[in-house]
Amino acid sequence: MVILHYRSTYLRRILSTNKKKNDGILVHIKLPNILPEIFQIILKYIYGGEISLNEYDASEIIKILVTGSELGLQELITYIQSFLIETKANWMEQNFNLIYQTSFENDSFLELQKYCTNLITKEPVKILKSQNFSLISEKLLVSLIQSENLQMNVIQVWEHVLKWGLAQNPELPSNPTNFSKEDFKTLKNNIHQSEKFHEICDNHSHTVTIIKVKNSNEILGGYNPTEWKSYGGFESTKDSFIFSFKNNDSIENYVLSRVKYEEFAIYDSHNFGPAFGDCDLALTFKDRVFCYNSKYEMHIRKTVEEILVEEYEMFQITT
């Protein structure tokens, strides 16, 4: 315990708190965000002081990096960032969206943030030609195609924008010559929806989301006391809740579900609009809602199929 206490600022805080509460008695510490196999790797590093990253593939190294950050292992964080940049540059280019999201979700990953920024501004073509290009956010897509260093003609740029748009709307024809006017409208709307939500709602707290289900009188919604963000992943709060009304003409027939696992209460991502829990209630930018039961007390709908949205609104509660 002494070594854990010394090496990790996070474990030092947890162990100190438990010692005060339990008067020195060994207690069980829950680390719900950390995979057991990754924690085993971290433990070997903590006790041995060394780690051989060549033994792991790049995706595992990213998980080790994120876990190291959560446990406050700054020396490991610095080393892993350098290792990735020096030895895994090609993999990071091909999986740029993952690196970009990971780096800007954590203030500790400054070297990776610098790497991403340099690639965006100096070599945007590499990102557009990466195998996971279609996963990037609309905001990043716009930054890439507006870059002064983008060595592509107009037709090539259009082809990449089209590829990105089709990935967000797989129900559209793969050949744009077969597009109807409605198909072009769908593609256009999708390219503007995500940026609009985060442009308006980011950095605003104490908001209520109201969603009208298409071809139904059903109303879904949720309350988020924290600020919405484009990045950051899961946000913790004990005060959020989600709800549903089967009939918008009656307030008596409703379901209210409070957060059960506080550390997974809200999910911030550029790929989603308002999102509660692990898709307990999550609005995508294709006018669809996922509604499962995972991190909140109960399911707010009887079925789990994807729902079409007629419209949704956000309200901020002020005092």
ChimeraX attribute file (.defattr): number of C-alpha atoms within 10 A of each C-alpha:
attribute: neighborCount
match mode: 1-to-1
recipient: residues
	/A:1	9
	/A:2	8
	/A:3	10
	/A:4	15
	/A:5	15
	/A:6	11
	/A:7	19
	/A:8	19
	/A:9	16
	/A:10	16
	/A:11	18
	/A:12	19
	/A:13	12
	/A:14	13
	/A:15	20
	/A:16	12
	/A:17	12
	/A:18	17
	/A:19	14
	/A:20	10
	/A:21	11
	/A:22	10
	/A:23	9
	/A:24	11
	/A:25	9
	/A:26	11
	/A:27	11
	/A:28	6
	/A:29	10
	/A:30	7
	/A:31	11
	/A:32	10
	/A:33	12
	/A:34	16
	/A:35	12
	/A:36	11
	/A:37	10
	/A:38	17
	/A:39	17
	/A:40	11
	/A:41	13
	/A:42	22
	/A:43	12
	/A:44	12
	/A:45	15
	/A:46	18
	/A:47	11
	/A:48	9
	/A:49	11
	/A:50	11
	/A:51	15
	/A:52	8
	/A:53	15
	/A:54	10
	/A:55	9
	/A:56	11
	/A:57	10
	/A:58	17
	/A:59	14
	/A:60	14
	/A:61	19
	/A:62	19
	/A:63	16
	/A:64	24
	/A:65	24
	/A:66	22
	/A:67	19
	/A:68	22
	/A:69	21
	/A:70	19
	/A:71	19
	/A:72	18
	/A:73	18
	/A:74	18
	/A:75	11
	/A:76	19
	/A:77	21
	/A:78	17
	/A:79	13
	/A:80	21
	/A:81	20
	/A:82	13
	/A:83	15
	/A:84	18
	/A:85	15
	/A:86	10
	/A:87	12
	/A:88	13
	/A:89	14
	/A:90	14
	/A:91	15
	/A:92	21
	/A:93	22
	/A:94	18
	/A:95	20
	/A:96	25
	/A:97	21
	/A:98	16
	/A:99	20
	/A:100	20
	/A:101	20
	/A:102	20
	/A:103	24
	/A:104	18
	/A:105	19
	/A:106	16
	/A:107	9
	/A:108	17
	/A:109	20
	/A:110	15
	/A:111	15
	/A:112	21
	/A:113	21
	/A:114	13
	/A:115	17
	/A:116	22
	/A:117	14
	/A:118	12
	/A:119	17
	/A:120	23
	/A:121	16
	/A:122	15
	/A:123	16
	/A:124	23
	/A:125	19
	/A:126	17
	/A:127	23
	/A:128	24
	/A:129	13
	/A:130	17
	/A:131	13
	/A:132	16
	/A:133	21
	/A:134	22
	/A:135	16
	/A:136	20
	/A:137	21
	/A:138	21
	/A:139	15
	/A:140	14
	/A:141	21
	/A:142	12
	/A:143	14
	/A:144	22
	/A:145	21
	/A:146	13
	/A:147	15
	/A:148	11
	/A:149	14
	/A:150	18
	/A:151	13
	/A:152	12
	/A:153	8
	/A:154	9
	/A:155	9
	/A:156	11
	/A:157	18
	/A:158	13
	/A:159	11
	/A:160	17
	/A:161	19
	/A:162	17
	/A:163	15
	/A:164	22
	/A:165	20
	/A:166	19
	/A:167	15
	/A:168	19
	/A:169	17
	/A:170	9
	/A:171	9
	/A:172	19
	/A:173	13
	/A:174	14
	/A:175	9
	/A:176	12
	/A:177	7
	/A:178	10
	/A:179	14
	/A:180	12
	/A:181	8
	/A:182	10
	/A:183	16
	/A:184	13
	/A:185	12
	/A:186	15
	/A:187	19
	/A:188	12
	/A:189	15
	/A:190	19
	/A:191	22
	/A:192	13
	/A:193	18
	/A:194	22
	/A:195	18
	/A:196	12
	/A:197	18
	/A:198	21
	/A:199	12
	/A:200	11
	/A:201	19
	/A:202	15
	/A:203	12
	/A:204	15
	/A:205	17
	/A:206	15
	/A:207	21
	/A:208	20
	/A:209	18
	/A:210	18
	/A:211	20
	/A:212	19
	/A:213	20
	/A:214	15
	/A:215	9
	/A:216	13
	/A:217	13
	/A:218	17
	/A:219	20
	/A:220	24
	/A:221	23
	/A:222	23
	/A:223	24
	/A:224	24
	/A:225	18
	/A:226	18
	/A:227	15
	/A:228	26
	/A:229	21
	/A:230	25
	/A:231	19
	/A:232	18
	/A:233	16
	/A:234	19
	/A:235	18
	/A:236	16
	/A:237	17
	/A:238	15
	/A:239	13
	/A:240	24
	/A:241	24
	/A:242	25
	/A:243	21
	/A:244	22
	/A:245	21
	/A:246	19
	/A:247	14
	/A:248	16
	/A:249	11
	/A:250	10
	/A:251	10
	/A:252	10
	/A:253	11
	/A:254	17
	/A:255	15
	/A:256	16
	/A:257	19
	/A:258	19
	/A:259	24
	/A:260	17
	/A:261	16
	/A:262	18
	/A:263	17
	/A:264	22
	/A:265	26
	/A:266	32
	/A:267	25
	/A:268	23
	/A:269	21
	/A:270	23
	/A:271	17
	/A:272	20
	/A:273	25
	/A:274	27
	/A:275	25
	/A:276	30
	/A:277	29
	/A:278	19
	/A:279	18
	/A:280	26
	/A:281	26
	/A:282	22
	/A:283	22
	/A:284	19
	/A:285	21
	/A:286	18
	/A:287	18
	/A:288	16
	/A:289	26
	/A:290	19
	/A:291	25
	/A:292	22
	/A:293	18
	/A:294	18
	/A:295	22
	/A:296	26
	/A:297	16
	/A:298	18
	/A:299	21
	/A:300	24
	/A:301	19
	/A:302	8
	/A:303	10
	/A:304	14
	/A:305	11
	/A:306	11
	/A:307	15
	/A:308	18
	/A:309	20
	/A:310	13
	/A:311	11
	/A:312	15
	/A:313	10
	/A:314	17
	/A:315	13
	/A:316	14
	/A:317	11
	/A:318	7
	/A:319	2
